[in-house]
Amino acid sequence: MTGFEELAKQTALYPKEAPMAVRTSRNSLLIGLPKEVSLQENRIALTPEAVAILVRNGHNVIVEQGAGEKAKFTDSEYSEAGAQIAYSPKEVYEANLILKIEPLVDAEFEHVRSGSTVISALNLPTHERKYFERINEKNITAFGYEFIEDQAGNMPIIRSMSEIAGSTVMLIAAEYLSNADNGRGIILGGITGVPPTKVVLLGAGTVAEYAVRTALGMGADIKVFDRHLYKLQRLKYAVGQHIYTSIIDSDTLTEAVQRADVVIGAMRADDGLSPVVVTEEMVGRMKPDSVIIDVSIDQGGNFETSRMTTHKQPTFRHMGVIHYCVPNIAARVAYTASMALSNVFLPFLLETGTTGGIEQMLYANRWFMKGVYAHRGTLTNLYIARKFNMRFKDLQLLLAARF
């Protein structure tokens, strides 16, 4: 049987009444999907379809009651897929592999088992030293999914969420430019006889690529700035149209920000915090009721005036400028985002089971270990260790000593 036929048999291409083949293995994973409790998070890491495939491959999945509701996945769908529905967080955290969206909060630390593996976002700027001390006290192997790489050196989670953020960010800008939210009362784009909206993008990565595509379709006037010429060249090639691009220069950038109706920050850090490229003075020169959207706020932000907001209270005004600084923009479209996350996590989990578990997966795939920032009581991310003056050990050396 070919791989395609096997996948087809495990999904909706075959009648639901067909007997479900379950592959048993001594390397079965016990995966917990808890209900998110922070930051108005609506996403879930695995869809019912992904759970069904995991179960058919001999793995066990525990889903907390209501965990998928905000992403429009019901408990009955997960139950029919073969998951066990848990009616308390404590039951979910009995799993030795916890897969969630947001980092652990205090209440969740009370439930998580010592020695378990937790895969979630890290959102470094939101943490203090105490968070990492508690991770180490519990001997947790912790992954920041924004750091996980694939075999090609790409960051698949960041790529997927950035595509969503880039496509969504222009819709957010249009919303806050309108009178409905006490904005400038202008349309995002342009119509006959009216000058187009001026949009400035900081960063030439995936967010910028998808934001540019959307903005061009709306007819906006776009300027993209980045520190690296090769990223600007790559962006123009990907978009396939001529757009204004520039290396970040204080005078050029200052003028563009001053004239802009919308400024979007999407410059991510290579390691640690994202660079601040727009000062408070530059924000003070912007048009009244213009809009700043800081997509990089989860890494500290690109604007000196940024501070983290939530979906419940997404904006604030500073110096007459509307600031939108929600770190989990993709949660606005939770169904789409959950499907995208599931598409990345499912193959990884299947391979982890085949390899023999998380430890074996790390040892066999050096690209995968880049997502680990703590391993069984020790920080393995040098930047975090230096930032909080904590003990650090190289993960490759730790694994070499174990095997």
Beta strands, then each sheet from edge to edge (+ up, - down):
strand 1: 30-33
strand 2: 60-64
strand 3: 84-86
strand 4: 97-99
strand 5: 117-120
strand 6: 141-144
strand 7: 198-202
strand 8: 221-226
strand 9: 244-247
strand 10: 262-265
strand 11: 291-294
strand 12: 315-318
strand 13: 321-324
strand 14: 372-375
strand 15: 378-379
sheet 1: 3+ 2+ 1+ 4+ 5+ 6+ 14- 15+
sheet 2: 9+ 8+ 7+ 10+ 11+ 13+ 12-
end
